[in-house]
Amino acid sequence: MKTLTRWSNTIMERYLPDPYIFVAILTLIVFLLGMGLTDSSPLDMTVHWGNGFWGLLAFTMQMVIVLVAGHVLASSPFFKRILSSMAGLAKSPGQAILLVTVISLIACWINWGFGLVIGALFAKEIAKKVTNVDYRLLIASAYSGFIIWHGGLGGSIPLSVATENHPFANMMGVVPTSETIFSTYNLFIIAVIFLTLPLLNRFMMPKKEDTVTVDPKLLEDEIEVEEVQEKTPAARLENSVTLSMLVGALGLVYLINHFVTKGFDLNLNIVNLIFFILGIIFHGTPKRFLAAVANAVKTAGGIIIQFPFYAGIMGMMVDSGLAGVMSQWFVSISTAATFPLFTFYAAGLVNFFVPSGGGQWAVQGPIMLEAAQTLGVSYSKTAMAIAWGDAWTNMIQPFWALPALAIAGLRAKDIMGYCVFVLLLSGIVISIGLFFF
């Protein structure tokens, strides 16, 4: 395994470009495929790209906030002590890898936005405590837990089809989570990944001479707050703990009311609000909070620049019909027995170009559900096959890794060599779950 991972890391380091270059190349590939496989002209594809370019603005802002607010919360003295205490449980590099993977899996199963940020922040804290742990593998292990998000409590597709009047309710009705998230095959997949993924990450630990460590001092987030001696009304407000507590109380009351009235609805907006409110409270004063925000914003550049390009790719994939063409390829070679499996593979392929669970469901849902009806395959299993395909290839698609990489201060090529093996392991486990259960 050490030899394989060393080879994989070498390949990724040599050939995997910066995520911006990756998305630029992906844009050109989809542009050419759209012209070659559909009846779209070059002008049509250009229009599709331009029309879609700003289609993820709201989501882009959500991702910027989850990164910034999570970073702000983690830099607060109180939360630092919590992470530091948990990180102290790991006494060796092997234990560090196992612990980070398990925490990331649990957090991502609860909610993907929560897990994506907490996993990276926790890994960063462990790197300060445990010497001789490979920092690249540590962050890759934190990101690897993201593989189960769509089979967990925050999975957008299973939660969507469990809601009345969802987009495909006329075809498949309302599907309870007992047939998706808590189905036998899904619980099998989750359980096996929980058991095997930490061990896989542990086995990928490089030899001592190949280990890449990081100076713990470089991981400290120094928040500089200028001390102002004059006691003006403005200065008093900037350093007012009372003001922060009042704003924090307002947010806490809203959150309590949300969970009381809507149950465990931990959507991305609620996760962001939790991060924000706790950050305001734990930093104590508005001045310290704003200094932490200014420090965290510096890590959000990749998301701001790259997500519009992915929106443009989605525009070309959807409006040209290219996503439908790709899905139909897999439908044409499927039988009732193999259909869930090929749906999973099709979703994994489409996810490279439409890296959004909701967007992919809107594109592939009608095609796959119609085919499922013809072949007599369960609608719920078809939906989960698309969900797992969407989650699966995230392991080698830089789109979702950007927040974790920004927190860690790494490049995509630093972790993707390890993530390839997570892709292989999870692909086997998911395939077995969908085919034999």
Sequence and secondary structure as in RCSB ss.txt:
>XXXX:A:sequence
MKTLTRWSNTIMERYLPDPYIFVAILTLIVFLLGMGLTDSSPLDMTVHWGNGFWGLLAFTMQMVIVLVAGHVLAS
SPFFKRILSSMAGLAKSPGQAILLVTVISLIACWINWGFGLVIGALFAKEIAKKVTNVDYRLLIASAYSGFIIWH
GGLGGSIPLSVATENHPFANMMGVVPTSETIFSTYNLFIIAVIFLTLPLLNRFMMPKKEDTVTVDPKLLEDEIEV
EEVQEKTPAARLENSVTLSMLVGALGLVYLINHFVTKGFDLNLNIVNLIFFILGIIFHGTPKRFLAAVANAVKTA
GGIIIQFPFYAGIMGMMVDSGLAGVMSQWFVSISTAATFPLFTFYAAGLVNFFVPSGGGQWAVQGPIMLEAAQTL
GVSYSKTAMAIAWGDAWTNMIQPFWALPALAIAGLRAKDIMGYCVFVLLLSGIVISIGLFFF
>XXXX:A:secstr
 HHHHHHHHHHHHHH   HHHHHHHHHHHHHHHHHHHSS  HHHHHHHHHHHTTTTHHHHHHHHHHHHHHHHHHT
SHHHHHHHHHHHTT  SHHHHHHHHHHHHHHHHHH HHHHHHHHHHHHHHHHHHSTT  HHHHHHHHHHGGGGGG
GSTT HHHHHHTSTT TTHHHH    GGGTTTSHHHHHHHHHHHHHHHHHHHHT   GGG     GGGG      
       HHHHHHT HHHHHHHHHHHHHHHHHHHHHH S   HHHHHHHHHHHHHHHH SHHHHHHHHHHHHTT 
HHHHHHHHHHHHHHHHHHHTSHHHHHHHHHHHT  TTTHHHHHHHHHHHHHTT   HHHHHHHHHHHHHHHHHHH
T  HHHHHHHHHHHHHHGGGG HHHHHHHHHHHT  HHHHHHHHHHHHHHHHHHHHHHHHH 
